[in-house]
Amino acid sequence: MSLEGATVIVTGSSSGIGAACVRLLASKGCNVVVNYSRSADAAAAVAEECRESRAGAIAVRADVADDADCRRLVAAAMDEFGRLDGLVNNAGATKFCDHADLDGLTAEDFHAIYGVNVVGAYQMSRAAAAVMERGSIVNIASMAGVIGTGSSIAYAASKGALNTMTLSLARVLGPGVRVNAVCPGFVQGAWMRAGLGAERYDATLERLTESNPLGAPTTHDEIAEVAVWFLEGASKVTGEVMMVDSGFHLSGVAPLKAR
């Protein structure tokens, strides 16, 4: 689809991959809805950046784990721009916990992580699909859901569920709406550094740069490029779970460990 004059919601877009997505979309003339749950000032700043481009932009607070908030977020897009053409389910939650520490995760941790990563993506997709005549949904999943690595077992399991849900939604929402997933590996940036701690982050980045077939791990902007390609291109692609990880899945690297 043409992004010029289109409207796309990106959940969790006050920073990181989500912010990179809305900036890239805005540069292509796409109206964007910057979603946040807590970081109001950061979301407002990202929306202002987008308005300085060629696009309309609004910042809307919504917790995707709450179905009423999901419906309100879609309604805000329709009220402001009169159409919805795309959705990037980027909002995510995790708890950093060594995979070997089976006592480090509780049922509440699983519920909180699944509430955002799986249920939230489902609720947003349902609300968006109800108003899209034709469009595209992109789920930001993770290599954790493909090969069982990542910040915790709960996170990996939730992203595996998101990958499977991508296939199910692709079947039922076609032909009008395409649904695909992007699976980043280790993504460089402040969020990963905060989760791992500076020392472990730097060591992991160096190790992956040496072992990945394509060298350095991905950046937020590189993941955004693929997500936006699924929105504006890939006209005959649906149900695809694309690994974007500098070849990380070929290297047999062990799961990340928190501090």
N, C-alpha and C positions, 0 to 999 in steps of 0.2 A: 504494500500500500504506500501511497505517497504520504510522507509525514508533514508536508507543508499544509498548515491549517488543521491537522489532525489533533486529537487530544489523547494523552496517555497519562494514566495514574502510575506512579512508582511508589510502592510502600517502603517505609523505612529509608527515606531519601534525604535525610538531613546531613548525611555524611557517607563516606565510603563508596561502595559500588553503586548504591542508590543515587547518591549525589552525582556521581560520574555519569550515570544514565540520564538524569534530567538535564544536565548541562549539554550532553551530546544531542539529545532530542531537541532542546531549545535552539541549538545552533543550526538545526535543520528546519526551523520554522514550525516546530510542533508545540502546541500548548501543553503545559505540564501541570500536574497536581503533585506538589511536594508533600508527602505524608510524614508525620512524626508522631511519636507517642509522648516524649518527654522534652526533646531538645527544640523548644519553640524558637529561640533566638537563632540557632544554627539553621533551622528550616527556613526562617524568614530571610536569612542572608543568602541561602541557596536560591530561593525564589526570586530575590532581587537580582542576582546574577543572571538568572534566566531571562528576566524582563529586559535586561540590558542587551540581550541578544534580539532575535527577531520574533520572539514568542510571548504569549500570555502565560502567566504563572501564578498560582495561588498555593499557599501553605495551609494544610488542613490537619488538625490533630485528630487521630483516631487510633484506637488499639485494635489491631486486626483480630485479636483473640475474642473480641466482642462482636457478635453478628450485627447488632444494631449500629455499631460504629462503622462496620464495613458498608452497610447500606447507606449510611449518612455520607460516607466518603464518596461513593458513586454518585449520590444525589448532588453533592457539592460540585462535582465535575460537570454534571448535566446542567445545573443551574447557571454555572459560570460560562460554559462554553457551548452548551446545547448539543453535545455529541460526545461519545466515548468510542475510541478506536483501538485502544490498546491498554494492557495492564502488565506491569512487571511486579511480580510477587517477590520482593526483595527483603522485606522485614524478616528478621531472624533472631533467635534466642539460643543461648547455650549456657553450659556451665563447664568450665575447664576442670577436668578430672582425669587423672591417669587411668587408662583403660584397665589396668590390673587392679585398681582400687575399687572393687565391687561394692564396698560399703560406702563409697564416696557419693553415690547417687541414691536419692530417695524417690518414692512414687511421686511426691510433689514436684521434684525436679523434672521427671518425665512428663507429667501433665503440663507444667509450665512451658517446657520446650516444644512439645507437640501442639500445645494451644496456639502458638505463634507460627511454627514452621509448617505444620500440616493443616490443622483446623482453620487457622487464619487464611492460609492460601486457598483453601476450599471455599470459605465464606466469601472471600474477595472475588474469586472466579465466578461463583454463582451470581453475586450481585452485578458484576460487570457484564457477564454474558446475557443477562436479562435485558440490557439496554443496547447491546452492540448488534447492529445489523450484520456487519462484517468486521472482523478484527483479529487480533492476535494477543495471546496471553503467553508470557514468558516467566517461568519459575526459576529463580536463582537457587539452585540446589547446591550440591557439593560433591567432590570426589569422595568425601567421607561416606556418602550414601552408596557409593559404587564399590569401594574396596574396604570399608570398615575402619577407616582411620579418623583423624580429626580430633576435636577438642574434648570429646567424651563419647562414650558408647550411646548415651541418650541422643546426642546430637547426630551421630552417624545413623542411628536407627530412624530418626525423624526425617533425615534427608533421603534415606532409602525409601521411606513411605512417600515422600514428595515426588520422587522419580516415578514410582509406580502410579501415583495419582495423576501424573502428567499423561501417562498412557491412557488411563481410563477417561479423563476429560477430553483428550484428543478424539477419542472414538465418539463420544456423545455430543460434542459441540460442533463437529464438522457438519456440513461443509462451510458454514459461515465463519466459524472461529477456529483458528489454528492454535494449538497448545504445544509448547516445547519447553525444554529445560536446559539450563546451562550449569555445568558442574565444574566450578573452579577447584583447583587444589589449594596449596598455600598461597595466600594473597598478601603481597607486601602492604604494610600500612600500620597506622597507629593502633587499630583494634587488635590485631594479632600481637603486636608488641606488648600491649597492655595485658593481654591474656597470658602470654608465655613468660613475660618478664624480659627486660632488655638483653640480658646475657644469653638466655636460651634462644630468644628471637634471632639475635645476630648469628649465633652458632648454627641454627637451623637454616637460616637464609644462605649462609656460606656453604653448608653441606648440600642443600638442594641445588644451588647454582652449579656446583661441581658434578652432581649426579644426574640431574635432569637432562634428557637428550637435547632439549632446546635451551639449556642454560638457566638463566635467572627465572624464578617464579613470576607469576603474572602480577599485574598491577590492577587497580580499580578501573582505570581507563580501558585496559585491554579486555576486561570482562564486559564492560559497558559496550564496547564495539560489537561483540558477539550478540549480546542481548538486543541491541538496536537492529542488527542485521536480521534477527528473527522477526522483528516487528515490520520492517520496511521491505525486506526481501523474502527469500525462502517461501515463495508463493505456493509451492507444492510440498512443503515440508510440515508435517505435524506428527506429534508423538515421538519426537527426537529428543534423546538425552545426550547432549554433546559435552564431551570432556574437553576442558580448556585449562591445561595444567602444565604446559611446557614438557609434556611427556612423563610427568610424575608417575602415572600409573604403570609405566614400563620399568621403573627403577626399583621396585620392591622395598621402598622406604618404610620403616616402622612407624606406628602411630605417634602423633605429637604427644609430648608430655608437658603438663603444666608445671609451674614452679613447685 
